[in-house]
Amino acid sequence: MKQKLIKIFAMATLLPAILNNAYAQKNLTAKLDSFFTSVANRGILSGAVLVSVNNAVVFKKGFGYASNEFKVKNETSTKFRLASLSKTVTSIAIMQLVQEGKIKVTDRISDILPWYPKAIGYCVTVQNLLMMNSGLGSYTSYYDFTNYTSREDNASVRDFVLRYCTTTALAFQPGSDQFSYSNTNYYILGAIIEQVTGESYEKVIDQKIFKPLDMTNSGYFSNTGMYDNMALGYSVEPVRAVGDYVDQTSTYSTGGLYSTVEDLFKLDQGLYTDKILKHEYVKEIYKNRFPNDNSGNAWLYGWQLVPNTTTMFYKTGILLGYRTLFLRDTVNHNSITILDNNDNENCYGIPVIADVLTMIAGKNPPMPVQQDICILMVDLIKEKGVNYAIDRYKQIKASKDSANWVISDAELFTVGQYLISNNQLNNADAIFAQLSADFPKSVYATYKRKTPK
């Protein structure tokens, strides 16, 4: 599947950008509206979208609800937690310090943070942190990291770093061609920003990035803050519910910001000017230092390179209840921004990017964006019962509409496990019977509920 998507990227990105007349722009806007409305109608998307071409917004719209309970609609001015998309902003703040001559990317952690253990700090540079090739493991592997609320306990970023970001063994040689996604890298970068500036990460980002670009609906999400027009996050795997609370202390400079699609367009446009960062330093952010990697995983400075391209960059974010995506085509000055308060991963991934890029290039979407059928089945079970849900599943599976759904043994297993966890054992038996009939070779097909003797 991954190779197929890379080929689709190659096809989509080699096509020339259109919009050389008003008719072409109107046609593209209509296509994008139809595409995203279809995705939203299948419950994949609940959020806001903005697409720009040649520095001009050609489509922006909100879908679904910022609050399902109160039926408050998502708008393009609705605020969303950015999750790991925050890393792109953190990398900009670091490069501002480089531009000002306050640090160098070759500086080691221990050169800047005198309190950081030198056994590791002496080996890892700022560039290693930016590129995710430090070898440092992620603090998210600690079972209790979400329970540590340093800001509320009047502790500090330093305390969190010393507790969770000082692994004594590196996974690989820092600066090698290996890389591994680790939130520890960007947490330490936040600590570096505070150490060098003498200000909080929150204040630095606001004063040096958000305010100069007039990003008035963006900021740092505080545990105790009150925010107007903020979307509430919802989990949907497989049942729709308010996402679990994530303490801000553990997200910080790795995922602690919020914004809107309109504000992120201002960031996109601002990076073509010298307002926050000179062109030579923006160029450093997007320089590919992993030239032999075509997987789409290789890291730049806070961004990833779209497969089979050299000038198209993106970053996604994942947080309980939220999914985010920001893509920049720096040659054609195009952008795609999707902020979602529904954590179904299908809404923001590579298929969506490929489809939108293909539409910008004047072609029809190459592949449908699929929805997990387990979500639909759980909804139907709650509304009309398990037999109705199974019948609807069979209808979809046998129809042309099946291409729009993820249909697999794992999907049915997810439904069955949900029912077991809610003590609906007879309903679970019906689901597992259907699983065994449709996927007899599945490892899940051997499920048998134990009956008391």
ROVEX-631296 format. One record per residue (C-alpha): x, y, z. Coordinates in nm, 4 decimals, m for minus. Layout:
# residues N
        X        Y        Z
        X        Y        Z
...
//
This chain:
# residues 453
        X        Y        Z
   0.0000   0.0000   0.0000
   0.2820   0.2389   0.0863
   0.4480   0.1948  m0.2537
   0.1136   0.2541  m0.4246
   0.0713   0.5827  m0.2403
   0.4247   0.6934  m0.3289
   0.3452   0.6276  m0.6969
   0.0274   0.8327  m0.6628
   0.2322   1.1162  m0.5145
   0.4683   1.0999  m0.8087
   0.1769   1.1175  m1.0534
   0.0054   1.4018  m0.8695
   0.3083   1.6222  m0.8138
   0.4543   1.5966  m1.1632
   0.1410   1.7477  m1.3145
   0.1500   2.1251  m1.3725
  m0.0514   2.3546  m1.1476
  m0.3574   2.5117  m1.3099
  m0.5705   2.8162  m1.2249
  m0.4612   3.0271  m1.5201
  m0.8145   3.1636  m1.5527
  m1.1281   3.2286  m1.3480
  m1.3070   2.9237  m1.4883
  m1.0273   2.6903  m1.3791
  m1.0329   2.8349  m1.0284
  m1.4111   2.8015  m1.0035
  m1.3914   2.4440  m1.1280
  m1.1224   2.3550  m0.8726
  m1.3213   2.5136  m0.5896
  m1.6265   2.3078  m0.6850
  m1.4195   1.9877  m0.7010
  m1.2660   2.0503  m0.3597
  m1.6055   2.1286  m0.2092
  m1.7541   1.8075  m0.3493
  m1.4534   1.6030  m0.2352
  m1.4405   1.7277   0.1238
  m1.8201   1.7232   0.1607
  m1.8179   1.3578   0.0586
  m1.5425   1.2826   0.3086
  m1.7292   1.4686   0.5843
  m2.0591   1.2963   0.5055
  m1.8974   0.9599   0.5747
  m1.7822   1.0807   0.9152
  m1.4149   1.0935   0.8211
  m1.3749   1.4683   0.8534
  m1.5010   1.7013   1.1240
  m1.3025   2.0219   1.1228
  m1.1807   2.2943   0.8888
  m0.9978   2.2950   0.5562
  m0.8078   2.5601   0.3607
  m0.6437   2.5141   0.0207
  m0.4407   2.7845  m0.1523
  m0.2909   2.7979  m0.5014
  m0.0419   3.0575  m0.6233
  m0.0673   3.2409  m0.2870
  m0.4473   3.2727  m0.3158
  m0.7097   3.0876  m0.1115
  m0.9232   2.8820  m0.3509
  m1.1191   2.6854  m0.0912
  m1.1898   2.7139   0.2789
  m1.4750   2.5627   0.4745
  m1.5742   2.4143   0.8080
  m1.7340   2.0704   0.8473
  m1.9087   1.9014   1.1374
  m1.9249   2.0333   1.4900
  m1.6807   2.1970   1.7264
  m1.9182   2.0738   1.9988
  m2.1415   1.7796   1.9160
  m2.3333   1.8255   2.2383
  m2.4312   2.1867   2.1689
  m2.4294   2.1616   1.7871
  m2.1722   2.4396   1.7477
  m2.0471   2.4200   1.3902
  m1.6826   2.4177   1.2906
  m1.5810   2.7287   1.0963
  m1.2566   2.8352   0.9317
  m1.2034   3.0589   1.2359
  m1.2439   2.7675   1.4805
  m0.9363   2.6941   1.6908
  m0.7878   2.3438   1.7025
  m0.5062   2.1944   1.9049
  m0.2214   2.1399   1.6592
  m0.0612   1.8393   1.8273
   0.2745   1.7599   1.6620
   0.2170   2.0212   1.3930
   0.3494   2.2487   1.6706
   0.6970   2.1143   1.5927
   0.7078   2.3202   1.2723
   0.6674   2.6365   1.4799
   0.9276   2.5203   1.7326
   1.1777   2.4682   1.4501
   1.1131   2.8238   1.3255
   1.1791   2.9633   1.6745
   1.5070   2.7718   1.6921
   1.6157   2.9066   1.3534
   1.5328   3.2584   1.4692
   1.7871   3.2088   1.7477
   2.0374   3.0855   1.4898
   1.9651   3.3904   1.2729
   2.0247   3.6159   1.5734
   2.3593   3.4479   1.6405
   2.2506   3.3241   1.9836
   2.3026   2.9555   1.9036
   2.4390   2.7382   1.6224
   2.2868   2.4132   1.4978
   2.6242   2.2517   1.5703
   2.5985   2.3441   1.9393
   2.5586   2.0486   2.1710
   2.2823   2.0197   2.4289
   2.5333   2.0583   2.7120
   2.6756   2.3739   2.5492
   2.3390   2.5436   2.6021
   2.1809   2.3600   2.8947
   2.4521   2.3405   3.1637
   2.2271   2.1271   3.3827
   2.1714   1.8568   3.1201
   2.3732   1.5344   3.1820
   2.6927   1.5649   2.9808
   2.7199   1.1924   2.9074
   2.4423   1.2408   2.6519
   2.4343   1.6184   2.6141
   2.7916   1.6298   2.4865
   2.7050   1.3885   2.2030
   2.3814   1.5422   2.0690
   2.3623   1.8674   1.8717
   2.0742   2.1050   1.8060
   2.0663   1.9786   1.4487
   2.0341   1.6208   1.5706
   1.7302   1.7259   1.7721
   1.5737   1.9112   1.4778
   1.6259   1.6165   1.2427
   1.5164   1.3414   1.4826
   1.8507   1.1660   1.4416
   1.9788   1.2125   1.7950
   1.9201   0.8519   1.8985
   1.7276   0.9732   2.2057
   1.4252   0.7621   2.2941
   1.0859   0.9263   2.3324
   0.9666   1.0282   2.6786
   0.6252   0.8914   2.5773
   0.7642   0.5433   2.6463
   0.7506   0.6196   3.0193
   0.4248   0.4866   3.1605
   0.3714   0.7833   3.3937
   0.4724   1.0802   3.1766
   0.1113   1.1978   3.1371
   0.0714   1.2157   3.5152
   0.3508   1.4671   3.5604
   0.2065   1.8199   3.5660
   0.5104   2.0380   3.6169
   0.3461   2.3743   3.5517
   0.0722   2.3139   3.8084
   0.3211   2.1821   4.0639
   0.5336   2.4968   4.0381
   0.8144   2.2870   3.8995
   0.9783   2.3566   3.5645
   1.0539   2.2380   3.2154
   1.3973   2.1513   3.3501
   1.2440   1.9051   3.5972
   1.0478   1.7313   3.3205
   1.3556   1.7103   3.0956
   1.5736   1.5672   3.3713
   1.3086   1.3127   3.4593
   1.2056   1.1946   3.1120
   1.4450   1.3267   2.8458
   1.7854   1.2051   2.9608
   1.7950   0.8436   2.8513
   2.1310   0.6926   2.9375
   2.1585   0.4825   2.6202
   2.1230   0.6152   2.2655
   1.9465   0.3979   2.0080
   2.2057   0.4882   1.7434
   2.4965   0.7224   1.6768
   2.3763   1.0855   1.6772
   2.4029   1.2468   1.3360
   2.4022   0.9176   1.1471
   2.1729   0.8429   0.8533
   1.9294   0.6802   1.0928
   1.6338   0.8677   1.2349
   1.3599   0.7858   1.4804
   1.0537   0.9900   1.5708
   1.0972   1.0975   1.9310
   0.9109   1.3753   2.1100
   1.2091   1.4079   2.3438
   1.3968   1.5947   2.0688
   1.1454   1.8762   2.0471
   1.0860   1.8952   2.4217
   1.4567   1.9658   2.4665
   1.4385   2.2255   2.1891
   1.1668   2.4017   2.3896
   1.3953   2.4015   2.6936
   1.6745   2.5473   2.4775
   1.4460   2.8286   2.3618
   1.3645   2.9168   2.7240
   1.7265   2.8906   2.8370
   1.8613   3.1172   2.5618
   1.5866   3.3804   2.5682
   1.5136   3.3836   2.9410
   1.1429   3.3787   2.8507
   0.8789   3.1084   2.8468
   0.8298   2.9066   2.5296
   0.4746   3.0398   2.5164
   0.5867   3.4044   2.5217
   0.8629   3.3542   2.2647
   0.6288   3.1899   2.0139
   0.3643   3.4565   2.0640
   0.5984   3.7564   2.0465
   0.8299   3.6398   1.7683
   0.6013   3.4395   1.5396
   0.2298   3.4800   1.6023
   0.2156   3.8567   1.6587
   0.4418   3.9594   1.3679
   0.2206   3.7541   1.1337
  m0.1052   3.8760   1.2913
  m0.1978   3.5212   1.3902
  m0.4484   3.6473   1.6458
  m0.6270   3.3132   1.6852
  m0.3146   3.1122   1.7651
  m0.1374   3.0464   2.0913
  m0.0124   2.8062   2.3540
  m0.2796   2.5813   2.5011
  m0.2636   2.6168   2.8777
  m0.4073   2.3624   3.1170
  m0.5965   2.6343   3.3013
  m0.6810   2.8596   3.0055
  m1.0273   2.9456   2.8773
  m1.0594   2.9732   2.4994
  m1.3450   3.0992   2.2886
  m1.4264   2.9192   1.9636
  m1.2074   2.6193   2.0503
  m1.3087   2.2833   1.9033
  m1.3545   1.9978   2.1484
  m1.1693   1.6824   2.0439
  m1.3528   1.3545   1.9828
  m1.2254   0.9981   1.9572
  m1.4016   0.7687   1.7106
  m1.2326   0.4296   1.7275
  m1.4833   0.2745   1.7183
  m1.7302   0.4754   1.9270
  m1.7692   0.8525   1.9126
  m1.6838   1.0115   2.2477
  m1.5014   1.3116   2.3881
  m1.1281   1.2421   2.3666
  m0.9358   1.1743   2.6851
  m0.7749   1.4756   2.8502
  m0.4063   1.5299   2.7671
  m0.2123   1.7389   3.0165
  m0.0314   2.0279   2.8535
   0.2926   1.9624   3.0412
   0.3610   1.6521   2.8335
   0.2966   1.8230   2.4990
   0.4759   2.1583   2.5506
   0.7001   2.2476   2.2524
   0.6318   1.9104   2.0858
   0.2565   1.9588   2.0499
   0.1229   2.2352   2.2735
   0.0010   2.4997   2.0287
  m0.3412   2.5776   1.8842
  m0.4377   2.7651   1.5700
  m0.6889   2.7980   1.2838
  m0.6644   2.7173   0.9144
  m0.6760   3.0895   0.8403
  m0.3871   3.1650   1.0759
  m0.1780   2.8816   0.9331
  m0.2262   3.0333   0.5883
  m0.0748   3.3519   0.7347
   0.2211   3.1425   0.8506
   0.2508   2.9893   0.5041
   0.2576   3.3349   0.3444
   0.4877   3.4770   0.6127
   0.7555   3.2196   0.5328
   0.7837   3.3688   0.1823
   0.8843   3.7015   0.3409
   1.1468   3.8171   0.5915
   0.8905   3.9031   0.8611
   0.9902   3.6221   1.0959
   1.2816   3.4521   0.9244
   1.5159   3.5428   0.6394
   1.4983   3.3301   0.3275
   1.8415   3.1730   0.3822
   1.7247   3.0309   0.7178
   1.3913   2.9113   0.5802
   1.5959   2.7337   0.3151
   1.7937   2.5595   0.5901
   1.4688   2.4361   0.7481
   1.3697   2.2658   0.4228
   1.7093   2.1293   0.3222
   1.6976   1.7529   0.2704
   1.9811   1.5955   0.4669
   1.8531   1.2411   0.4015
   1.8799   1.2417   0.0188
   1.8682   0.8642  m0.0152
   1.5400   0.8233   0.1693
   1.2206   0.8146  m0.0393
   0.9847   0.6777   0.2251
   0.8308   1.0075   0.3239
   0.9619   0.9613   0.6774
   1.2945   1.1448   0.6593
   1.2994   1.4563   0.8735
   1.4032   1.8059   0.7807
   1.3880   2.0723   1.0534
   1.0384   2.0106   1.1919
   0.8934   1.9029   0.8583
   0.8865   1.5962   0.6350
   0.9493   1.5792   0.2615
   0.6622   1.4602   0.0419
   0.7809   1.1417  m0.1359
   0.9231   1.1900  m0.4856
   0.9436   1.5676  m0.4505
   1.2162   1.8117  m0.3556
   1.0125   2.1256  m0.2811
   0.6954   1.9986  m0.1162
   0.6861   1.9660   0.2625
   0.4286   1.8573   0.5185
   0.3717   1.7844   0.8843
   0.0913   1.6006   1.0596
  m0.0205   1.5971   1.4204
  m0.1919   1.3365   1.6370
  m0.3494   1.3983   1.9755
  m0.6440   1.2273   2.1436
  m0.9431   1.3846   1.9705
  m0.7427   1.5750   1.7064
  m0.5723   1.5177   1.3716
  m0.3873   1.7940   1.1842
  m0.2109   1.8399   0.8513
  m0.0170   2.1285   0.6973
   0.1451   2.1024   0.3517
   0.3467   2.3637   0.1606
   0.4439   2.3477  m0.2069
   0.7158   2.6111  m0.2071
   0.7626   2.6254  m0.5859
   0.3994   2.6798  m0.6869
   0.3167   2.8554  m0.3573
   0.0316   2.6125  m0.2871
  m0.0790   2.4904   0.0555
  m0.3177   2.2402   0.2126
  m0.4317   2.2727   0.5745
  m0.6673   2.0301   0.7492
  m0.7480   2.0674   1.1186
  m0.9761   1.7977   1.2553
  m1.1393   1.7498   1.5956
  m1.2167   1.3900   1.5102
  m0.9183   1.1592   1.5589
  m0.9983   0.9224   1.2740
  m0.6598   0.8989   1.1044
  m0.8133   0.8536   0.7580
  m0.8981   1.2249   0.7354
  m0.5473   1.3666   0.7209
  m0.3201   1.1062   0.5689
  m0.1375   1.0532   0.2436
  m0.4480   0.9587   0.0383
  m0.6064   1.2957   0.1162
  m0.2889   1.4842   0.0236
  m0.2562   1.2883  m0.3015
  m0.6200   1.3509  m0.3944
  m0.6016   1.7256  m0.3314
  m0.2706   1.7645  m0.5168
  m0.4184   1.5818  m0.8133
  m0.7219   1.8111  m0.8160
  m0.4957   2.1174  m0.8009
  m0.3167   1.9733  m1.1043
  m0.6496   1.9583  m1.2919
  m0.7199   1.5860  m1.2651
  m0.9759   1.3787  m1.0794
  m0.8834   1.2229  m0.7409
  m0.6859   0.9007  m0.7967
  m0.8302   0.7079  m0.5028
  m1.1165   0.7294  m0.2512
  m1.0554   0.8262   0.1082
  m1.1759   0.5298   0.3074
  m1.3686   0.5235   0.6327
  m1.3337   0.2470   0.8922
  m1.6483   0.0381   0.8754
  m1.6179  m0.0433   1.2465
  m1.7235   0.3149   1.3270
  m2.0400   0.2866   1.1172
  m2.1257  m0.0545   1.2621
  m2.0961   0.0596   1.6224
  m2.3180   0.3593   1.5459
  m2.5771   0.1308   1.3844
  m2.5632  m0.1194   1.6696
  m2.6396   0.1591   1.9158
  m2.9243   0.2921   1.7009
  m3.0841  m0.0173   1.5425
  m2.9206  m0.3306   1.6809
  m2.6516  m0.5783   1.5810
  m2.8539  m0.7584   1.3132
  m2.9228  m0.4337   1.1284
  m2.5544  m0.3405   1.1509
  m2.4453  m0.6770   1.0090
  m2.6979  m0.6523   0.7245
  m2.5717  m0.3036   0.6371
  m2.2135  m0.4299   0.6492
  m2.3020  m0.7094   0.4029
  m2.4735  m0.4637   0.1682
  m2.1728  m0.2338   0.1632
  m1.9257  m0.5197   0.1213
  m2.1159  m0.6462  m0.1866
  m2.1651  m0.3037  m0.3457
  m1.9532  m0.0625  m0.5508
  m1.9514   0.1593  m0.2421
  m1.7149  m0.0887  m0.0739
  m1.4187   0.1057  m0.2168
  m1.5078   0.3888   0.0212
  m1.4687   0.1703   0.3305
  m1.1953  m0.0177   0.5134
  m1.3397  m0.3684   0.5329
  m1.1255  m0.6279   0.7062
  m1.1106  m0.8864   0.9817
  m0.9466  m0.6266   1.2057
  m1.2460  m0.3947   1.1607
  m1.4911  m0.6651   1.2708
  m1.2600  m0.7637   1.5549
  m1.2642  m0.4030   1.6762
  m1.6454  m0.4074   1.6823
  m1.6471  m0.7381   1.8682
  m1.3979  m0.6191   2.1281
  m1.6001  m0.3024   2.1827
  m1.9128  m0.5085   2.2465
  m1.7299  m0.7387   2.4883
  m1.5952  m0.4411   2.6812
  m1.9529  m0.3170   2.7161
  m2.0790  m0.6597   2.8258
  m2.2851  m0.7123   2.5090
  m2.1685  m1.0719   2.4776
  m2.4450  m1.2078   2.2549
  m2.3940  m0.9201   2.0121
  m2.0202  m0.9895   2.0167
  m2.0865  m1.3548   1.9296
  m2.2838  m1.2430   1.6240
  m2.0006  m1.0183   1.5074
  m1.7352  m1.2868   1.5545
  m1.9539  m1.5370   1.3684
  m1.9630  m1.2945   1.0750
  m1.5877  m1.2459   1.1014
  m1.5292  m1.6240   1.0856
  m1.7594  m1.6555   0.7847
  m1.5958  m1.3766   0.5862
  m1.2345  m1.4253   0.6980
  m1.1984  m1.7942   0.7909
  m0.8172  m1.7794   0.7818
  m0.7965  m1.4784   1.0116
  m0.6201  m1.5120   1.3452
  m0.9345  m1.3582   1.4938
  m1.1622  m1.6278   1.3466
  m1.0838  m1.8711   1.6269
  m1.2565  m1.6566   1.8894
  m1.4928  m1.8540   2.1108
  m1.6559  m1.7077   2.4159
  m1.6027  m1.9214   2.7202
  m1.9248  m2.0232   2.8893
  m1.9384  m2.0874   3.2613
  m1.9480  m2.4533   3.3642
//
